[in-house]
Amino acid sequence: MKRTSLTVALAVSLILVGVPVLATEVDAETEARVPALTAFHEVVYPLWHEAWPKKDVDALVALAPKVDDGVAAIAKAELPGILRDKKATWASAVERLKAIGSEYASASAKKDGPALLAAAESLHSQFERMVRIVRPVLKELEAFHGTLYVLYHRQLDPFALEAVTQSVRTLDDKMVPLAAAALPERLKAKEEAFLTARGALSAAVDEAVATLGRKDEKEIRAAVELLHTRYQELEKVFD
């Protein structure tokens, strides 16, 4: 598989002529991040790593207002566009977080040590689940998805051949590190399914690249649609 390397050169040329590589709006839409969830780590860390191991009920009670504020902020947060396929999963996780937050508040008000410790443990576990919803398993997969999102949701309608061509070739470049990426040890049980799905995605990228020279919109659209489907199948390996 031949991989080209246009991304860096394009970015440099755009900077030199004074054109931003991506508008702020697009950056925000393509970044897999929920600021309220990130900020909540400042509450979860002392709760889980300091108060909980010491069974320090007073410290857990003192954190209750920050827990309430953090849960409320997360409940109001909106997912960026790049995570649109995870909205249902996220909504369910938010409801569970709110329920745990209520349990924490109730136990805190009563200074019920066992209940508060149990709620704190549940809160930490739910926070980690929500981080996994937002954060891709591999940085290489996140980089690939960032380009695919723009291609699939912004450049096909209306069809922009030059932009589509650029994005497909960028995906071809990004497939190189993704093809070499190794799963973390905790996910080794999924390795066989991951390798199969990744191979199918790589083949779909090759097919999309092959259509570019013919400049046939219908053919390119079909190839990008297949590429998008193969990406979704790869992501589902980690569900």
C-alpha positions, 0 to 999 in steps of 0.5 A, a space after each residue: 500500500 502506497 501512502 502519500 505525505 501531503 498533510 504537513 506540507 499543506 499545513 505549512 503552506 496554509 500558515 505561510 499564506 496566513 490562512 488558518 489550517 482549521 477554524 476554531 469552530 471546526 477544531 471544537 467539533 472534531 476534538 473528542 473532549 468534554 471540558 466538564 468531564 475533564 474538570 471533574 477529574 479535579 474532584 474525583 482525584 482527591 475523592 478516590 486517591 486520598 479520602 476513599 483509601 483512608 475511609 475519611 468520611 469527613 473529607 468525602 462529606 466536604 467534597 459533596 458540594 463539588 461533586 454536585 457541581 461537577 455532576 450538574 456541569 457534566 449533565 449540561 455538557 454537549 458532546 462535540 460533533 465528532 462523538 455524535 455516534 455516541 450520544 445515546 451511550 453518553 446520555 445513558 451514562 449521564 443518567 447513571 452519573 446523576 443517580 450516583 450523585 444523588 446517592 452521594 449527596 444523600 449519604 453525605 447529608 447523613 454522614 453515613 460512612 458505608 453508604 458514602 464510601 460505596 457511592 464514592 466508589 461508584 462515582 469513580 467507576 462511572 467517571 472512568 466509564 465516561 472517560 472511555 466513551 469520550 477518549 478513543 482507545 488509540 491516539 492513532 484512531 483518534 487522529 484518523 477519525 478527526 479527518 474522517 469526520 470532516 470528510 464524511 460530514 462536511 465535504 460530501 454535501 455539497 460534494 467538493 472534489 478537491 477537499 475530498 481528494 485531500 482528505 482521502 489522501 490524508 487518511 491514507 497517510 494516517 493509516 500507516 501509524 494506525 496499522 502499526 499501533 498496538 492495543 494496550 495490555 488491558 484490551 489484548 482479548 480483543 486483539 483478533 477482532 481488532 486486527 480483522 477490523 483494522 485490515 478491512 479499514 485499510 483495504 477500504 482506504 486503498 479502495 477510496 484512494 484508487 477511485 480518486 484518479 477517475 474523479 467519478 463522484 458516485 464512485 468516490 461517494 460509495 468508497 467513502 461510505 464503505 470507508 466510514 462503515 469500516 471505521 465504525 466496525 473497528 470502533 465497535 470492537 471496543 464497545 
